C-alpha cells in the first residue's frame, strides 16, 4: 500500500527524472557469467586432477586461487548514474565522475574500445560503451549532463565521440523495438 509521503519513482519512470538513480541492465547477467566461468574452470581442473589421481589439498588450493583470480578479472564493474554523476564500482576500485562538469570524452586507441571521461574536478572514469548501448537509461542520463557541460563551455573534447555513441544507442534501441514488435529488418 502506498502512502502519500511515498516518493519512490514509479516503475517505468524516465531516466531524466531528478534524483533518480539508473543502473546497468546487464550487470547481473554478466556477473553470473563470470561466476559460471570461474566455477567451470575450477570444476574442470579439480576433475582432471581427481581423474588422474593427483588431487591433493595444495593443488586444490592452487586451482581455487586460479579460479578466484579469473573471477576478479572477469567480474564486471557496477555502473550507475544520477543527476550530474556517473559511477563505476568493481571489486578493487570505485570511480566517480561529475558528468555535468565534463571537460573531455575520449576513445583511446587499443584492443578494447573504452570511453574515458574526465571532469573539471580531476575525476577520471573508463567505461565500456557497450554498457551505455545496452542500457539506454544510463546513456540518456550521461547525454543530458554532457549537453549541459557543452552548453556551459566546459566540454572541450569529445563532442564527436558522443554523437557517434548517440547514433549507436539510437540504432540499437530501434532494433530492439523492431525485434519486440516482430518487425525485424
C-alpha positions in Angstrom: 0.0 0.0 0.0 1.4 3.4 -1.0 1.3 6.3 1.4 1.1 10.0 0.4 4.6 10.6 1.6 6.0 7.7 -0.6 8.2 9.5 -3.1 9.9 6.5 -4.7 9.9 6.6 -8.5 7.2 4.5 -10.2 8.0 1.5 -12.4 9.0 2.7 -15.8 9.9 6.2 -14.7 12.1 8.2 -17.1 15.8 8.4 -16.6 15.6 12.2 -16.8 13.6 12.3 -13.5 15.7 14.4 -11.0 17.1 12.4 -8.2 16.5 9.0 -9.8 19.5 6.6 -10.0 19.7 4.4 -13.1 21.8 1.2 -13.3 23.3 -1.0 -15.9 20.7 -3.5 -17.0 23.1 -6.3 -17.9 25.3 -6.3 -14.8 23.7 -9.2 -13.0 23.8 -11.3 -16.2 27.5 -10.5 -16.7 28.2 -11.2 -13.0 26.5 -14.7 -13.3 28.5 -15.4 -16.4 31.8 -14.6 -14.7 30.8 -16.8 -11.7 29.9 -19.7 -14.1 33.2 -19.4 -16.0 35.2 -19.4 -12.8 33.2 -22.3 -11.4 33.6 -24.3 -14.6 37.4 -23.7 -14.6 37.6 -24.9 -11.0 35.5 -28.0 -11.7 37.5 -28.8 -14.8 40.9 -28.5 -13.0 39.7 -30.5 -10.0 38.1 -33.1 -12.2 41.3 -33.6 -14.2 43.4 -33.9 -11.1 40.8 -36.3 -9.5 40.7 -38.4 -12.7 44.5 -38.8 -12.8 44.7 -39.4 -9.1 46.9 -36.4 -8.4 44.4 -34.4 -6.4 46.0 -33.1 -3.2 45.0 -30.3 -0.8 47.7 -27.9 -2.1 46.8 -28.5 -5.7 43.1 -27.9 -4.8 44.1 -24.6 -3.1 46.1 -23.7 -6.2 43.1 -24.3 -8.5 40.8 -22.4 -6.2 43.2 -19.4 -6.2 43.3 -19.6 -10.0 39.5 -19.7 -10.3 39.3 -16.7 -7.9 41.7 -14.7 -9.9 39.7 -15.5 -13.1 36.6 -14.2 -11.3 38.4 -11.0 -10.3 39.4 -10.4 -13.9 36.0 -11.2 -15.4 33.8 -9.5 -12.8 32.1 -6.6 -14.4 32.0 -3.2 -12.8 28.7 -2.0 -11.5 27.7 1.2 -13.4 25.1 3.6 -12.1 24.3 7.2 -12.8 22.3 10.0 -11.2 21.7 13.7 -12.0 25.2 15.1 -12.5 27.3 11.9 -11.9 28.4 8.6 -13.3 29.8 5.9 -11.0 31.6 2.6 -11.5 32.3 0.1 -8.8 34.4 -3.0 -9.3 35.8 -5.4 -6.8 39.0 -3.3 -6.4 38.1 0.2 -7.4 35.4 2.8 -7.1 35.4 5.7 -9.5 33.0 8.6 -9.9 33.0 11.5 -12.4 30.8 14.6 -12.5 29.0 14.4 -15.8 27.6 17.9 -15.5 31.3 19.1 -15.3 32.8 17.1 -18.1 35.8 18.6 -19.8 36.7 15.7 -22.2 35.4 12.4 -23.6 37.9 10.3 -25.4 38.1 6.9 -27.1 41.8 5.8 -26.8 43.4 3.5 -29.4 43.7 -0.1 -28.2 42.3 -3.6 -28.4 39.2 -3.0 -26.4 37.0 0.1 -27.0 36.8 2.2 -23.9 35.2 5.6 -23.3 37.4 7.8 -21.0 35.5 10.6 -19.2 37.3 13.5 -17.3 35.6 16.1 -15.3 36.7 19.6 -14.2 37.4 18.3 -10.6 40.1 15.9 -11.8 37.8 12.8 -11.8 38.5 10.1 -14.4 36.4 7.2 -15.4 36.7 4.5 -18.0 33.6 2.7 -19.2 32.8 0.2 -22.0 30.5 1.9 -24.5 28.6 -1.4 -24.8 27.2 -0.8 -21.3 25.7 2.5 -22.4 24.4 1.0 -25.6 22.8 -1.9 -23.6 21.3 0.5 -21.0 19.6 3.4 -22.8 18.6 5.0 -19.4 22.3 5.3 -18.5 23.1 6.8 -21.9 20.3 9.4 -21.6 21.4 10.4 -18.2 25.0 10.8 -19.4 23.9 12.5 -22.6 21.8 15.0 -20.8 24.6 16.0 -18.4 27.2 16.1 -21.2 24.9 18.5 -23.1 24.8 20.7 -20.0 28.6 20.6 -19.9 28.9 21.6 -23.5 26.4 24.4 -23.1 28.4 25.8 -20.2 31.6 25.7 -22.3 33.3 23.0 -20.1 33.3 20.1 -22.6 36.2 20.9 -24.9 37.0 17.4 -26.4 34.7 14.6 -27.3 31.6 16.0 -28.9 32.1 13.8 -32.0 32.6 10.7 -29.9 29.3 11.4 -28.0 27.5 11.9 -31.3 28.7 8.6 -32.6 27.7 6.9 -29.4 24.3 8.5 -29.5 23.7 7.2 -33.1 24.8 3.7 -32.0 22.4 3.8 -28.9 19.5 5.1 -31.1 20.2 2.3 -33.7 20.3 -0.4 -31.1 17.2 0.9 -29.4 15.3 1.0 -32.7 16.4 -2.6 -33.5 15.2 -3.7 -30.0 11.8 -2.1 -30.7 11.6 -3.8 -34.0 12.6 -7.2 -32.5 10.0 -6.9 -29.8 7.2 -5.9 -32.2 8.1 -8.7 -34.6 9.2 -6.4 -37.4 12.9 -7.3 -37.6 14.7 -5.9 -40.6 
